[in-house]
Amino acid sequence: MHEPDVGEVLEAMRARAGWQVSPPRQIKLSEVCWLFGNWVREQALAEGLPVVDAPPRATLAERVLAAIHPLP
């Protein structure tokens, strides 16, 4: 699963921490996590593994299941 939007990564981290405003350190950490996620995505694709974008969240479970159990 891949999150293509760095802002969504920051929002998820901020929500888990319970902060109203993200401190600079958390902003930088979210950027680093997003860059690492992009690298992991590229490695997975290079190995022929399925990658599913996180949005839209409403259909995520179905898309993940379809990616790991494709129809013949």
Backbone as JSON, one array per atom type, in Angstrom:
{
  "sequence": "MHEPDVGEVLEAMRARAGWQVSPPRQIKLSEVCWLFGNWVREQALAEGLPVVDAPPRATLAERVLAAIHPLP",
  "N": [[0.85, -1.16, 0.0], [0.53, 2.2, -0.8], [1.01, 5.61, -0.07], [0.41, 8.32, -1.94], [0.41, 11.03, -1.37], [2.15, 13.4, 0.34], [1.13, 15.17, 2.2], [-1.0, 13.78, 3.32], [0.35, 11.82, 4.74], [1.6, 13.37, 6.7], [-0.72, 14.39, 7.95], [-1.85, 12.03, 9.01], [0.14, 11.3, 10.84], [0.09, 13.54, 12.54], [-2.51, 13.38, 13.55], [-2.39, 10.95, 14.98], [-0.58, 11.69, 16.95], [-2.0, 13.62, 18.23], [-1.78, 16.37, 18.03], [-2.58, 19.81, 17.47], [-1.25, 21.55, 15.78], [1.41, 20.85, 13.62], [4.7, 20.29, 14.68], [7.91, 21.51, 13.46], [9.77, 19.37, 13.39], [8.15, 17.09, 13.18], [6.99, 17.56, 10.72], [9.21, 17.33, 9.0], [9.88, 14.65, 9.55], [7.61, 13.34, 8.53], [7.95, 13.86, 5.83], [10.31, 12.44, 5.31], [9.42, 9.83, 5.88], [7.5, 9.59, 3.85], [9.14, 9.77, 1.56], [10.64, 7.43, 1.94], [8.57, 5.57, 1.71], [7.97, 5.92, -0.98], [10.31, 4.92, -2.1], [10.17, 2.24, -1.26], [7.89, 1.49, -2.67], [8.85, 1.67, -5.35], [10.8, -0.35, -5.27], [9.2, -2.61, -4.8], [7.64, -2.63, -7.15], [9.69, -3.06, -8.99], [10.29, -5.66, -8.4], [8.1, -6.93, -9.27], [5.92, -7.01, -7.6], [2.63, -6.42, -6.27], [1.33, -3.11, -5.94], [-0.67, -0.9, -4.2], [-2.37, 2.11, -4.28], [-3.19, 4.16, -1.49], [-5.45, 6.03, -1.39], [-8.65, 5.96, -3.06], [-9.85, 5.75, 0.25], [-12.22, 4.43, 0.84], [-12.48, 2.23, -0.85], [-10.27, 0.73, -0.39], [-9.76, -1.8, 0.94], [-10.99, -3.66, -0.8], [-9.49, -3.22, -3.13], [-6.92, -3.95, -2.31], [-7.31, -6.68, -1.73], [-7.97, -7.56, -4.31], [-5.56, -7.1, -5.57], [-3.83, -8.9, -4.34], [-5.03, -11.3, -4.75], [-5.63, -11.84, -7.63], [-8.13, -12.1, -10.2], [-8.51, -14.97, -12.32]],
  "CA": [[0.0, 0.0, 0.0], [1.36, 3.4, -0.97], [0.33, 6.91, 0.06], [1.07, 9.22, -2.88], [0.32, 12.43, -0.94], [2.93, 13.66, 1.55], [0.25, 15.84, 3.16], [-1.78, 12.75, 4.03], [1.26, 11.19, 5.7], [1.7, 14.33, 7.82], [-2.01, 14.44, 8.67], [-2.0, 10.8, 9.79], [1.07, 11.38, 11.97], [-0.41, 14.57, 13.43], [-3.71, 12.86, 14.21], [-1.98, 9.96, 15.97], [0.1, 12.37, 18.05], [-2.98, 14.45, 18.91], [-1.39, 17.78, 17.99], [-3.35, 20.71, 16.62], [-0.31, 22.07, 14.8], [2.57, 19.96, 13.52], [5.98, 20.95, 14.86], [8.82, 21.32, 12.32], [10.38, 18.04, 13.4], [7.17, 16.13, 12.67], [6.85, 17.82, 9.28], [10.37, 16.72, 8.34], [9.76, 13.2, 9.69], [6.6, 12.87, 7.59], [8.56, 13.91, 4.5], [11.25, 11.31, 5.23], [8.6, 8.61, 5.78], [6.9, 9.58, 2.52], [10.21, 9.42, 0.61], [10.93, 6.01, 2.12], [7.45, 4.85, 1.12], [8.15, 5.96, -2.44], [11.4, 4.0, -2.42], [9.63, 0.89, -1.08], [7.0, 1.28, -3.82], [9.68, 1.4, -6.52], [11.43, -1.66, -5.09], [8.15, -3.6, -4.99], [7.32, -2.68, -8.58], [10.83, -3.67, -9.68], [10.23, -7.11, -8.14], [6.85, -7.45, -9.79], [4.94, -7.14, -6.53], [1.54, -5.45, -6.42], [1.32, -1.9, -5.12], [-2.0, -0.29, -4.23], [-2.41, 3.44, -3.66], [-4.11, 4.21, -0.36], [-6.75, 6.62, -1.71], [-9.62, 6.37, -2.06], [-9.89, 4.85, 1.4], [-13.48, 3.67, 0.85], [-12.34, 0.99, -1.62], [-8.92, 0.2, -0.16], [-9.77, -3.24, 1.24], [-11.31, -4.4, -2.02], [-8.38, -3.11, -4.08], [-5.82, -4.76, -1.79], [-7.65, -8.08, -1.97], [-7.86, -7.81, -5.75], [-4.14, -7.09, -5.94], [-3.12, -10.09, -3.86], [-5.76, -12.46, -5.28], [-6.24, -11.42, -8.91], [-9.0, -13.07, -10.88], [-7.78, -15.63, -13.42]],
  "C": [[0.89, 1.23, 0.0], [0.5, 4.65, -0.82], [1.05, 7.9, -0.85], [1.12, 10.68, -2.43], [1.06, 12.65, 0.38], [2.08, 14.36, 2.62], [-0.59, 14.86, 3.95], [-0.92, 12.02, 5.06], [1.39, 12.09, 6.93], [0.42, 14.36, 8.63], [-2.2, 13.2, 9.53], [-1.08, 10.82, 11.02], [0.59, 12.39, 13.0], [-1.61, 14.06, 14.23], [-3.34, 11.83, 15.29], [-1.33, 10.61, 17.18], [-0.86, 13.27, 18.83], [-2.63, 15.92, 18.94], [-2.31, 18.57, 17.08], [-2.49, 21.21, 15.46], [0.91, 21.16, 14.8], [3.86, 20.74, 13.73], [6.91, 20.66, 13.68], [9.44, 19.93, 12.26], [9.42, 16.99, 12.83], [6.95, 16.33, 11.18], [7.99, 17.16, 8.52], [10.29, 15.2, 8.4], [8.72, 12.64, 8.72], [7.15, 12.87, 6.16], [9.52, 12.74, 4.3], [10.48, 10.0, 5.1], [7.98, 8.48, 4.4], [7.94, 9.2, 1.46], [10.57, 7.95, 0.72], [9.82, 5.16, 1.52], [7.53, 4.82, -0.4], [9.24, 4.99, -2.88], [10.91, 2.55, -2.32], [8.72, 0.53, -2.25], [7.81, 0.91, -5.07], [10.34, 0.03, -6.44], [10.41, -2.78, -5.33], [7.81, -3.75, -6.47], [8.44, -3.34, -9.36], [10.85, -5.19, -9.51], [8.94, -7.74, -8.65], [5.77, -7.66, -8.74], [3.83, -6.09, -6.7], [1.7, -4.28, -5.46], [-0.05, -1.26, -5.31], [-1.9, 1.08, -3.57], [-3.47, 3.46, -2.57], [-5.44, 4.88, -0.7], [-7.35, 5.99, -2.96], [-9.77, 5.3, -0.97], [-11.13, 3.94, 1.39], [-13.36, 2.33, 0.13], [-11.0, 0.3, -1.38], [-8.92, -1.31, 0.06], [-10.03, -4.07, -0.02], [-10.15, -4.37, -3.01], [-7.17, -3.92, -3.62], [-6.1, -6.24, -2.05], [-7.54, -8.44, -3.44], [-6.41, -7.89, -6.19], [-3.43, -8.36, -5.49], [-3.79, -11.4, -4.31], [-6.43, -12.09, -6.59], [-7.11, -12.52, -9.49], [-8.25, -13.69, -12.05], [-8.17, -15.09, -14.77]]
}
